[in-house]
Amino acid sequence: MLICKIERFLSHHAMPRTKFGRLAAHDPRFVDDLRNGREPRPATTRRVEHFMNNYRSTGHVA
């Protein structure tokens, strides 16, 4: 399930959910919506998974 992968990613990278949403899905409410039952389209799921698989933490907090 995508939300479980995202929750692990957020925890591992100490990234705020809104920042993740902006970077991965261009939607700061994306994680909140998933937590509330939103089902993303397959293309969105692929884009978000691609983001998580290719994310390189720089150690900077923005």
PDB file of N, CA, C and O in Angstrom:
ATOM      1  N   MET A   1       0.840  -1.173   0.000  1.00  0.00           N
ATOM      2  CA  MET A   1       0.000   0.000   0.000  1.00  0.00           C
ATOM      3  C   MET A   1       0.898   1.254   0.000  1.00  0.00           C
ATOM      4  O   MET A   1       1.861   1.332   0.763  1.00  0.00           O
ATOM      5  N   LEU A   2       0.580   2.201  -0.838  1.00  0.00           N
ATOM      6  CA  LEU A   2       1.415   3.380  -1.029  1.00  0.00           C
ATOM      7  C   LEU A   2       1.587   4.185   0.247  1.00  0.00           C
ATOM      8  O   LEU A   2       2.700   4.614   0.549  1.00  0.00           O
ATOM      9  N   ILE A   3       0.528   4.402   0.999  1.00  0.00           N
ATOM     10  CA  ILE A   3       0.641   5.229   2.197  1.00  0.00           C
ATOM     11  C   ILE A   3       1.627   4.635   3.195  1.00  0.00           C
ATOM     12  O   ILE A   3       2.316   5.384   3.888  1.00  0.00           O
ATOM     13  N   CYS A   4       1.711   3.337   3.286  1.00  0.00           N
ATOM     14  CA  CYS A   4       2.678   2.696   4.197  1.00  0.00           C
ATOM     15  C   CYS A   4       4.109   2.987   3.757  1.00  0.00           C
ATOM     16  O   CYS A   4       4.971   3.268   4.589  1.00  0.00           O
ATOM     17  N   LYS A   5       4.360   2.920   2.462  1.00  0.00           N
ATOM     18  CA  LYS A   5       5.689   3.237   1.939  1.00  0.00           C
ATOM     19  C   LYS A   5       6.037   4.697   2.205  1.00  0.00           C
ATOM     20  O   LYS A   5       7.168   5.022   2.567  1.00  0.00           O
ATOM     21  N   ILE A   6       5.057   5.565   2.023  1.00  0.00           N
ATOM     22  CA  ILE A   6       5.281   6.993   2.249  1.00  0.00           C
ATOM     23  C   ILE A   6       5.563   7.265   3.721  1.00  0.00           C
ATOM     24  O   ILE A   6       6.463   8.039   4.046  1.00  0.00           O
ATOM     25  N   GLU A   7       4.808   6.640   4.609  1.00  0.00           N
ATOM     26  CA  GLU A   7       5.017   6.851   6.043  1.00  0.00           C
ATOM     27  C   GLU A   7       6.434   6.426   6.446  1.00  0.00           C
ATOM     28  O   GLU A   7       7.086   7.117   7.229  1.00  0.00           O
ATOM     29  N   ARG A   8       6.911   5.300   5.917  1.00  0.00           N
ATOM     30  CA  ARG A   8       8.277   4.859   6.211  1.00  0.00           C
ATOM     31  C   ARG A   8       9.291   5.861   5.665  1.00  0.00           C
ATOM     32  O   ARG A   8      10.268   6.191   6.338  1.00  0.00           O
ATOM     33  N   PHE A   9       9.056   6.344   4.444  1.00  0.00           N
ATOM     34  CA  PHE A   9       9.941   7.328   3.821  1.00  0.00           C
ATOM     35  C   PHE A   9       9.996   8.603   4.667  1.00  0.00           C
ATOM     36  O   PHE A   9      11.079   9.122   4.939  1.00  0.00           O
ATOM     37  N   LEU A  10       8.840   9.103   5.080  1.00  0.00           N
ATOM     38  CA  LEU A  10       8.792  10.324   5.890  1.00  0.00           C
ATOM     39  C   LEU A  10       9.564  10.155   7.192  1.00  0.00           C
ATOM     40  O   LEU A  10      10.310  11.044   7.605  1.00  0.00           O
ATOM     41  N   SER A  11       9.381   9.022   7.824  1.00  0.00           N
ATOM     42  CA  SER A  11      10.070   8.749   9.073  1.00  0.00           C
ATOM     43  C   SER A  11      11.582   8.645   8.867  1.00  0.00           C
ATOM     44  O   SER A  11      12.362   9.219   9.626  1.00  0.00           O
ATOM     45  N   HIS A  12      11.976   7.918   7.848  1.00  0.00           N
ATOM     46  CA  HIS A  12      13.399   7.695   7.573  1.00  0.00           C
ATOM     47  C   HIS A  12      14.126   8.989   7.234  1.00  0.00           C
ATOM     48  O   HIS A  12      15.265   9.195   7.652  1.00  0.00           O
ATOM     49  N   HIS A  13      13.470   9.855   6.479  1.00  0.00           N
ATOM     50  CA  HIS A  13      14.105  11.092   6.022  1.00  0.00           C
ATOM     51  C   HIS A  13      13.730  12.309   6.869  1.00  0.00           C
ATOM     52  O   HIS A  13      14.173  13.424   6.595  1.00  0.00           O
ATOM     53  N   ALA A  14      12.911  12.087   7.900  1.00  0.00           N
ATOM     54  CA  ALA A  14      12.454  13.191   8.758  1.00  0.00           C
ATOM     55  C   ALA A  14      11.916  14.349   7.914  1.00  0.00           C
ATOM     56  O   ALA A  14      12.235  15.515   8.148  1.00  0.00           O
ATOM     57  N   MET A  15      11.102  13.996   6.942  1.00  0.00           N
ATOM     58  CA  MET A  15      10.553  14.992   6.020  1.00  0.00           C
ATOM     59  C   MET A  15       9.102  15.299   6.410  1.00  0.00           C
ATOM     60  O   MET A  15       8.323  14.377   6.654  1.00  0.00           O
ATOM     61  N   PRO A  16       8.737  16.568   6.471  1.00  0.00           N
ATOM     62  CA  PRO A  16       7.340  16.912   6.730  1.00  0.00           C
ATOM     63  C   PRO A  16       6.432  16.417   5.601  1.00  0.00           C
ATOM     64  O   PRO A  16       6.830  16.397   4.436  1.00  0.00           O
ATOM     65  N   ARG A  17       5.230  16.025   5.954  1.00  0.00           N
ATOM     66  CA  ARG A  17       4.294  15.470   4.968  1.00  0.00           C
ATOM     67  C   ARG A  17       3.947  16.468   3.870  1.00  0.00           C
ATOM     68  O   ARG A  17       3.747  16.075   2.721  1.00  0.00           O
ATOM     69  N   THR A  18       3.873  17.754   4.210  1.00  0.00           N
ATOM     70  CA  THR A  18       3.526  18.744   3.189  1.00  0.00           C
ATOM     71  C   THR A  18       4.660  18.945   2.188  1.00  0.00           C
ATOM     72  O   THR A  18       4.418  19.142   0.998  1.00  0.00           O
ATOM     73  N   LYS A  19       5.896  18.894   2.677  1.00  0.00           N
ATOM     74  CA  LYS A  19       7.041  19.010   1.764  1.00  0.00           C
ATOM     75  C   LYS A  19       7.068  17.815   0.823  1.00  0.00           C
ATOM     76  O   LYS A  19       7.280  17.969  -0.380  1.00  0.00           O
ATOM     77  N   PHE A  20       6.851  16.623   1.374  1.00  0.00           N
ATOM     78  CA  PHE A  20       6.809  15.436   0.531  1.00  0.00           C
ATOM     79  C   PHE A  20       5.735  15.583  -0.545  1.00  0.00           C
ATOM     80  O   PHE A  20       5.989  15.313  -1.719  1.00  0.00           O
ATOM     81  N   GLY A  21       4.564  16.001  -0.155  1.00  0.00           N
ATOM     82  CA  GLY A  21       3.472  16.165  -1.111  1.00  0.00           C
ATOM     83  C   GLY A  21       3.814  17.138  -2.222  1.00  0.00           C
ATOM     84  O   GLY A  21       3.521  16.888  -3.392  1.00  0.00           O
ATOM     85  N   ARG A  22       4.441  18.260  -1.849  1.00  0.00           N
ATOM     86  CA  ARG A  22       4.825  19.251  -2.865  1.00  0.00           C
ATOM     87  C   ARG A  22       5.860  18.684  -3.823  1.00  0.00           C
ATOM     88  O   ARG A  22       5.751  18.853  -5.037  1.00  0.00           O
ATOM     89  N   LEU A  23       6.872  18.007  -3.270  1.00  0.00           N
ATOM     90  CA  LEU A  23       7.951  17.505  -4.113  1.00  0.00           C
ATOM     91  C   LEU A  23       7.531  16.299  -4.960  1.00  0.00           C
ATOM     92  O   LEU A  23       7.892  16.205  -6.133  1.00  0.00           O
ATOM     93  N   ALA A  24       6.782  15.395  -4.373  1.00  0.00           N
ATOM     94  CA  ALA A  24       6.469  14.137  -5.048  1.00  0.00           C
ATOM     95  C   ALA A  24       5.220  14.186  -5.905  1.00  0.00           C
ATOM     96  O   ALA A  24       5.151  13.525  -6.941  1.00  0.00           O
ATOM     97  N   ALA A  25       4.224  14.969  -5.481  1.00  0.00           N
ATOM     98  CA  ALA A  25       2.934  14.947  -6.182  1.00  0.00           C
ATOM     99  C   ALA A  25       2.434  16.338  -6.551  1.00  0.00           C
ATOM    100  O   ALA A  25       1.343  16.481  -7.103  1.00  0.00           O
ATOM    101  N   HIS A  26       3.225  17.360  -6.250  1.00  0.00           N
ATOM    102  CA  HIS A  26       2.819  18.747  -6.521  1.00  0.00           C
ATOM    103  C   HIS A  26       1.519  19.092  -5.800  1.00  0.00           C
ATOM    104  O   HIS A  26       0.699  19.856  -6.308  1.00  0.00           O
ATOM    105  N   ASP A  27       1.339  18.511  -4.594  1.00  0.00           N
ATOM    106  CA  ASP A  27       0.123  18.710  -3.809  1.00  0.00           C
ATOM    107  C   ASP A  27       0.488  18.602  -2.330  1.00  0.00           C
ATOM    108  O   ASP A  27       0.715  17.498  -1.833  1.00  0.00           O
ATOM    109  N   PRO A  28       0.548  19.727  -1.620  1.00  0.00           N
ATOM    110  CA  PRO A  28       0.940  19.666  -0.212  1.00  0.00           C
ATOM    111  C   PRO A  28      -0.032  18.880   0.666  1.00  0.00           C
ATOM    112  O   PRO A  28       0.340  18.470   1.765  1.00  0.00           O
ATOM    113  N   ARG A  29      -1.250  18.663   0.219  1.00  0.00           N
ATOM    114  CA  ARG A  29      -2.235  17.893   0.987  1.00  0.00           C
ATOM    115  C   ARG A  29      -2.254  16.408   0.613  1.00  0.00           C
ATOM    116  O   ARG A  29      -3.084  15.654   1.121  1.00  0.00           O
ATOM    117  N   PHE A  30      -1.366  15.995  -0.254  1.00  0.00           N
ATOM    118  CA  PHE A  30      -1.371  14.632  -0.781  1.00  0.00           C
ATOM    119  C   PHE A  30      -1.347  13.571   0.323  1.00  0.00           C
ATOM    120  O   PHE A  30      -2.168  12.654   0.306  1.00  0.00           O
ATOM    121  N   VAL A  31      -0.432  13.677   1.271  1.00  0.00           N
ATOM    122  CA  VAL A  31      -0.310  12.669   2.333  1.00  0.00           C
ATOM    123  C   VAL A  31      -1.547  12.689   3.222  1.00  0.00           C
ATOM    124  O   VAL A  31      -2.064  11.630   3.579  1.00  0.00           O
ATOM    125  N   ASP A  32      -2.027  13.867   3.584  1.00  0.00           N
ATOM    126  CA  ASP A  32      -3.239  13.949   4.398  1.00  0.00           C
ATOM    127  C   ASP A  32      -4.415  13.301   3.676  1.00  0.00           C
ATOM    128  O   ASP A  32      -5.202  12.575   4.285  1.00  0.00           O
ATOM    129  N   ASP A  33      -4.532  13.565   2.378  1.00  0.00           N
ATOM    130  CA  ASP A  33      -5.624  12.962   1.607  1.00  0.00           C
ATOM    131  C   ASP A  33      -5.506  11.441   1.572  1.00  0.00           C
ATOM    132  O   ASP A  33      -6.513  10.742   1.688  1.00  0.00           O
ATOM    133  N   LEU A  34      -4.292  10.922   1.415  1.00  0.00           N
ATOM    134  CA  LEU A  34      -4.102   9.466   1.431  1.00  0.00           C
ATOM    135  C   LEU A  34      -4.481   8.893   2.793  1.00  0.00           C
ATOM    136  O   LEU A  34      -5.119   7.844   2.873  1.00  0.00           O
ATOM    137  N   ARG A  35      -4.093   9.575   3.853  1.00  0.00           N
ATOM    138  CA  ARG A  35      -4.445   9.129   5.205  1.00  0.00           C
ATOM    139  C   ARG A  35      -5.952   9.087   5.408  1.00  0.00           C
ATOM    140  O   ARG A  35      -6.459   8.310   6.216  1.00  0.00           O
ATOM    141  N   ASN A  36      -6.664   9.936   4.663  1.00  0.00           N
ATOM    142  CA  ASN A  36      -8.124   9.988   4.762  1.00  0.00           C
ATOM    143  C   ASN A  36      -8.824   9.120   3.730  1.00  0.00           C
ATOM    144  O   ASN A  36     -10.038   9.229   3.555  1.00  0.00           O
ATOM    145  N   GLY A  37      -8.079   8.259   3.043  1.00  0.00           N
ATOM    146  CA  GLY A  37      -8.699   7.289   2.152  1.00  0.00           C
ATOM    147  C   GLY A  37      -8.601   7.570   0.667  1.00  0.00           C
ATOM    148  O   GLY A  37      -9.123   6.791  -0.130  1.00  0.00           O
ATOM    149  N   ARG A  38      -7.957   8.643   0.265  1.00  0.00           N
ATOM    150  CA  ARG A  38      -7.819   8.938  -1.163  1.00  0.00           C
ATOM    151  C   ARG A  38      -7.048   7.824  -1.854  1.00  0.00           C
ATOM    152  O   ARG A  38      -6.057   7.324  -1.322  1.00  0.00           O
ATOM    153  N   GLU A  39      -7.496   7.446  -3.016  1.00  0.00           N
ATOM    154  CA  GLU A  39      -6.818   6.449  -3.846  1.00  0.00           C
ATOM    155  C   GLU A  39      -6.202   7.172  -5.041  1.00  0.00           C
ATOM    156  O   GLU A  39      -6.928   7.668  -5.902  1.00  0.00           O
ATOM    157  N   PRO A  40      -4.877   7.237  -5.104  1.00  0.00           N
ATOM    158  CA  PRO A  40      -4.242   7.949  -6.224  1.00  0.00           C
ATOM    159  C   PRO A  40      -4.364   7.160  -7.530  1.00  0.00           C
ATOM    160  O   PRO A  40      -4.491   5.935  -7.526  1.00  0.00           O
ATOM    161  N   ARG A  41      -4.324   7.879  -8.624  1.00  0.00           N
ATOM    162  CA  ARG A  41      -4.329   7.231  -9.932  1.00  0.00           C
ATOM    163  C   ARG A  41      -3.016   6.485 -10.132  1.00  0.00           C
ATOM    164  O   ARG A  41      -2.015   6.816  -9.497  1.00  0.00           O
ATOM    165  N   PRO A  42      -3.009   5.491 -10.997  1.00  0.00           N
ATOM    166  CA  PRO A  42      -1.776   4.718 -11.233  1.00  0.00           C
ATOM    167  C   PRO A  42      -0.585   5.589 -11.641  1.00  0.00           C
ATOM    168  O   PRO A  42       0.537   5.338 -11.201  1.00  0.00           O
ATOM    169  N   ALA A  43      -0.808   6.592 -12.461  1.00  0.00           N
ATOM    170  CA  ALA A  43       0.293   7.457 -12.886  1.00  0.00           C
ATOM    171  C   ALA A  43       0.857   8.234 -11.703  1.00  0.00           C
ATOM    172  O   ALA A  43       2.069   8.433 -11.616  1.00  0.00           O
ATOM    173  N   THR A  44       0.004   8.670 -10.805  1.00  0.00           N
ATOM    174  CA  THR A  44       0.456   9.383  -9.613  1.00  0.00           C
ATOM    175  C   THR A  44       1.258   8.453  -8.711  1.00  0.00           C
ATOM    176  O   THR A  44       2.300   8.835  -8.178  1.00  0.00           O
ATOM    177  N   THR A  45       0.771   7.247  -8.547  1.00  0.00           N
ATOM    178  CA  THR A  45       1.482   6.253  -7.739  1.00  0.00           C
ATOM    179  C   THR A  45       2.878   6.016  -8.303  1.00  0.00           C
ATOM    180  O   THR A  45       3.854   5.972  -7.554  1.00  0.00           O
ATOM    181  N   ARG A  46       2.973   5.863  -9.613  1.00  0.00           N
ATOM    182  CA  ARG A  46       4.290   5.649 -10.245  1.00  0.00           C
ATOM    183  C   ARG A  46       5.207   6.847 -10.021  1.00  0.00           C
ATOM    184  O   ARG A  46       6.389   6.676  -9.722  1.00  0.00           O
ATOM    185  N   ARG A  47       4.673   8.051 -10.162  1.00  0.00           N
ATOM    186  CA  ARG A  47       5.479   9.262  -9.987  1.00  0.00           C
ATOM    187  C   ARG A  47       5.981   9.372  -8.545  1.00  0.00           C
ATOM    188  O   ARG A  47       7.139   9.724  -8.319  1.00  0.00           O
ATOM    189  N   VAL A  48       5.127   9.077  -7.579  1.00  0.00           N
ATOM    190  CA  VAL A  48       5.498   9.162  -6.168  1.00  0.00           C
ATOM    191  C   VAL A  48       6.532   8.089  -5.829  1.00  0.00           C
ATOM    192  O   VAL A  48       7.504   8.367  -5.127  1.00  0.00           O
ATOM    193  N   GLU A  49       6.331   6.881  -6.314  1.00  0.00           N
ATOM    194  CA  GLU A  49       7.304   5.809  -6.065  1.00  0.00           C
ATOM    195  C   GLU A  49       8.648   6.136  -6.713  1.00  0.00           C
ATOM    196  O   GLU A  49       9.703   5.870  -6.138  1.00  0.00           O
ATOM    197  N   HIS A  50       8.600   6.711  -7.907  1.00  0.00           N
ATOM    198  CA  HIS A  50       9.845   7.126  -8.580  1.00  0.00           C
ATOM    199  C   HIS A  50      10.570   8.171  -7.735  1.00  0.00           C
ATOM    200  O   HIS A  50      11.785   8.092  -7.556  1.00  0.00           O
ATOM    201  N   PHE A  51       9.832   9.143  -7.220  1.00  0.00           N
ATOM    202  CA  PHE A  51      10.425  10.167  -6.368  1.00  0.00           C
ATOM    203  C   PHE A  51      11.115   9.524  -5.164  1.00  0.00           C
ATOM    204  O   PHE A  51      12.265   9.847  -4.864  1.00  0.00           O
ATOM    205  N   MET A  52      10.426   8.621  -4.476  1.00  0.00           N
ATOM    206  CA  MET A  52      11.000   7.993  -3.281  1.00  0.00           C
ATOM    207  C   MET A  52      12.226   7.155  -3.623  1.00  0.00           C
ATOM    208  O   MET A  52      13.204   7.153  -2.876  1.00  0.00           O
ATOM    209  N   ASN A  53      12.182   6.448  -4.737  1.00  0.00           N
ATOM    210  CA  ASN A  53      13.304   5.596  -5.130  1.00  0.00           C
ATOM    211  C   ASN A  53      14.538   6.391  -5.535  1.00  0.00           C
ATOM    212  O   ASN A  53      15.657   5.889  -5.435  1.00  0.00           O
ATOM    213  N   ASN A  54      14.347   7.617  -5.988  1.00  0.00           N
ATOM    214  CA  ASN A  54      15.461   8.419  -6.486  1.00  0.00           C
ATOM    215  C   ASN A  54      15.843   9.585  -5.583  1.00  0.00           C
ATOM    216  O   ASN A  54      16.738  10.360  -5.921  1.00  0.00           O
ATOM    217  N   TYR A  55      15.180   9.716  -4.448  1.00  0.00           N
ATOM    218  CA  TYR A  55      15.445  10.820  -3.539  1.00  0.00           C
ATOM    219  C   TYR A  55      16.815  10.672  -2.893  1.00  0.00           C
ATOM    220  O   TYR A  55      17.174   9.603  -2.400  1.00  0.00           O
ATOM    221  N   ARG A  56      17.557  11.739  -2.904  1.00  0.00           N
ATOM    222  CA  ARG A  56      18.857  11.780  -2.240  1.00  0.00           C
ATOM    223  C   ARG A  56      18.831  12.905  -1.228  1.00  0.00           C
ATOM    224  O   ARG A  56      18.776  14.074  -1.610  1.00  0.00           O
ATOM    225  N   SER A  57      18.869  12.592   0.010  1.00  0.00           N
ATOM    226  CA  SER A  57      18.854  13.612   1.055  1.00  0.00           C
ATOM    227  C   SER A  57      20.162  14.384   1.040  1.00  0.00           C
ATOM    228  O   SER A  57      21.238  13.787   0.999  1.00  0.00           O
ATOM    229  N   THR A  58      20.074  15.697   1.073  1.00  0.00           N
ATOM    230  CA  THR A  58      21.273  16.540   1.081  1.00  0.00           C
ATOM    231  C   THR A  58      21.685  16.905   2.484  1.00  0.00           C
ATOM    232  O   THR A  58      22.767  17.453   2.695  1.00  0.00           O
ATOM    233  N   GLY A  59      20.829  16.606   3.454  1.00  0.00           N
ATOM    234  CA  GLY A  59      21.131  16.969   4.815  1.00  0.00           C
ATOM    235  C   GLY A  59      20.708  18.384   5.174  1.00  0.00           C
ATOM    236  O   GLY A  59      20.871  18.817   6.315  1.00  0.00           O
ATOM    237  N   HIS A  60      20.162  19.104   4.196  1.00  0.00           N
ATOM    238  CA  HIS A  60      19.701  20.462   4.438  1.00  0.00           C
ATOM    239  C   HIS A  60      18.200  20.430   4.682  1.00  0.00           C
ATOM    240  O   HIS A  60      17.469  19.663   4.055  1.00  0.00           O
ATOM    241  N   VAL A  61      17.760  21.269   5.594  1.00  0.00           N
ATOM    242  CA  VAL A  61      16.332  21.400   5.860  1.00  0.00           C
ATOM    243  C   VAL A  61      15.859  22.642   5.153  1.00  0.00           C
ATOM    244  O   VAL A  61      16.395  23.732   5.354  1.00  0.00           O
ATOM    245  N   ALA A  62      14.852  22.473   4.324  1.00  0.00           N
ATOM    246  CA  ALA A  62      14.332  23.638   3.575  1.00  0.00           C
ATOM    247  C   ALA A  62      12.999  24.048   4.122  1.00  0.00           C
ATOM    248  O   ALA A  62      12.398  25.004   3.632  1.00  0.00           O
TER     249      ALA A  62
END
